[in-house]
Amino acid sequence: MSNYQAEPWKIKMVEPIRQLSRPEREAAIVQAGYNTCLLDSRDVYIDLFSDSGVNAMSDRQWAAMMVGDEAYAGSASFTRLADTVRAYYGYPEVIPTHQGRGAEHILNRMLVRPGQHCPGNMYFPSTRVHQELNGGAFHDVIIDEAHDPSTVLPFKGNVDCDKLEKLIAEVGANNIPYLALGAPVNMAGGQPVSMANIDDLRALTSEHGIPLILDAARAVENAWFIQQREAGWANASIAEILRAMCDRTDGATMSAKKDSYANIGGWLGLRDAELATQARGLVVLFEGLHTYGGMAGRDMEAVAQGIEESVAEDNIRARIQQVGYLGDRLAAAGVPVMQPIGGHCVCIDAAAFLPHIPRERFPAQALAAALYVEGGVRGVERGMISAGRDPDTGENRTPNLELVRLAIPRRVYTQAHLDVVAEAVISLWHNRDSVRGLRFVHEPRYLRFFQAHFAPVD
Ligand SMILES: *Cc1c(COP(=O)(O)O)cnc(C)c1O
């Protein structure tokens, strides 16, 4: 790969990893109930379970942690974090939370009432659960193409404005507490949203008085795709594009475990001072004081420093390039992967990979387990199991996408590691007929994918 540019960092600290033998891996997956979520991480060679909180922090971030102010109230580290969020994301009101779902919890508790309708561009598990816990019903308003793994579009995460308008007409704007905009869309494999789409959504939601709330977890990655793909933005910096995205929204929930290179942390950003006062009232109950929100002072320092690094052009370029490298290698070998390759992960189309396994036998779950046995590589199911059951009917939801997600931690693995991953997937691709389907042995009620147990079926 002659055009593969070297990373803009060098390695200062290492963490040993080991590959178990194949019989040991076979025993480990049985022990884990064929659920890669339940594997002991020491038994995993290359861990692509998530890119959340598993980033390698920089020397600057570690140094910042040493000056963290652990004061219970009025921590100077909170001031640094809030100032940094205001500078780069532009929200005047910053409420710290322990991670993204803490911000989602507070936001949905404030905004969602029973019987209301919550539109979003494909769901994110924790977002939807918080909407539903508050009595809301989720509505997917993403463009149809996002549900087709093979359609290639530059902004496959866009909201379909017609779908949104139709929902508004049906239920009334008063029954829509906010529009949740994921940019990029995690569950669609990190597909970005265009600035033009955000403009349209701003106009539409303003017209109806509906708040527009950004899920900013990977907004920097989205900004990169806008810079690379959208007319008129090629000469803008990542920081400028990020700010332009946020400027078009009323608030954001943030998981600092993603873009911000932190191991923990999050925040809720708002413009409405009254809503922010209410949020500060809730954060004390559920997270911690409004000047730490469940984070240690040192965590807030790491997040603040991470935000500054996240918008550096060479950092974000290296990140997206690495994800693309793995995706392109798999695609070149004929492995069915979600197209185009997104910002944080490569998603294998498990339904196409294992056509002999019916959906109700969970091909993505089966493929994730088989990939662990094949190469000690851990990915995660994003399909039937993650989609859960419909709260009204109790039936399994059947999303169009049945994926195994290989999420790439930031600044953690080398190109050689990604080659190991590619070779394991390709070897399994050549032996795909040997993979068997699964059935539930234990099915938890909420976010079932984390703790479910399975057994193989013939
Ligand atoms: C991770 C994530 C969240 C939730 O954040 P946590 O920090 O895991 O609680 C919400 N939305 C998206 C898109 C995410 O990736």
The ligand as a Gaussian input file, in Angstrom:
#p B3LYP/6-31G(d) Opt

LIG

0 1
 C      -21.112000       5.213000      22.515000
 C      -22.250000       5.928000      21.963000
 C      -23.280000       6.425000      22.782000
 C      -23.345000       6.193000      24.266000
 O      -22.211000       6.620000      24.911000
 P      -21.527000       5.834000      26.128000
 O      -20.342000       6.657000      26.447000
 O      -21.195000       4.458000      25.663000
 O      -22.512000       5.803000      27.241000
 C      -24.288000       7.121000      22.159000
 N      -24.318000       7.295000      20.832000
 C      -23.356000       6.830000      20.024000
 C      -23.423000       7.071000      18.557000
 C      -22.305000       6.121000      20.561000
 O      -21.380000       5.617000      19.749000

